[in-house]
């Protein structure tokens, strides 16, 4: 990590940018004024992070909760296509939203009927009694591209790495040429993912939502956080999603590209243009911003990159990490 990158990350973490947050409501483009957002040329996109669920299913779903009025309605491919159509999105990776073992099959079934879905990240617990048989069964489906494990469903990857059979299960994932996705990063999870990368060197790891990582407030922990980013950035098997980008300040969505640029640039420079991916986090993103607003913020930032860098971020890196196969003509030759 270059010194200027460390300084950028430290500034964001310690609140030097807090003045921007405080003033955001006075900045042109800080609510829904899209005139401040430069619009680049159309670019085909693979959305590497969406969630699918059906709240109308008998018995309901583990997530979202019924009390979540922003999310508690069916989120299925037809609805996703309707909100994403105007942004040249040609495919998506569906990320698990349930710890129920049977929901791996439910999600794969939905994906199989919807060719816009080019891959599925499921939920399995390495080291569990059924892990090996379930992994072998699920990997027979070419849409199954890996598992997610991190700060969700009451799990702790840092602790679970020491459980019998867990690392062996991750080695099986590597042998199957599949992906480990780390959910909702904080200092502890980044440390755990670094441990994984050292124990299972060939395993491809995706860190989701890194722009929204929980960064510690105290200087010592911030230094440790930056050191972990540096170490992860040196590992060519570690990819990151620049997802969960939008910020609300004083009750208003900040849409000014300048507000986000330094923080995203710092992450971009640490991991390089060949290991950053686009993900909308739909429909979870609706808690903060509409799909249109989320994509316009992303496009405003990426429009300042080279066409090659944009192509890597929007689609080519997703092919490298997930190794998904095209199902529609527009998904070919990306």
Secondary structure as UniProt FT lines:
FT   HELIX           3..14
FT   TURN            15..17
FT   HELIX           18..23
FT   HELIX           24..26
FT   TURN            28..29
FT   HELIX           34..36
FT   STRAND          45..50
FT   TURN            55..56
FT   TURN            58..59
FT   TURN            66..67
FT   TURN            69..71
FT   HELIX           77..84
FT   HELIX           85..87
FT   STRAND          89..95
FT   TURN            101..102
FT   HELIX           103..112
FT   TURN            115..116
FT   STRAND          117..122
FT   TURN            126..127
FT   TURN            129..130
FT   HELIX           131..139
FT   TURN            142..143
FT   STRAND          144..148
FT   TURN            153..154
FT   HELIX           157..160
FT   TURN            161..162
FT   TURN            164..165
FT   HELIX           166..175
FT   TURN            176..177
FT   STRAND          179..182
FT   HELIX           187..199
FT   TURN            201..202
FT   STRAND          204..207
FT   TURN            208..209
FT   HELIX           210..212
FT   HELIX           219..234
FT   TURN            236..237
FT   STRAND          238..242
FT   STRAND          247..249
FT   TURN            250..251
FT   STRAND          252..254
FT   HELIX           257..271
FT   TURN            273..274
FT   STRAND          276..278
FT   HELIX           284..287
FT   HELIX           291..302
FT   TURN            303..304
FT   HELIX           307..311
FT   HELIX           312..316
FT   HELIX           317..322
FT   HELIX           329..331
FT   TURN            332..333
//
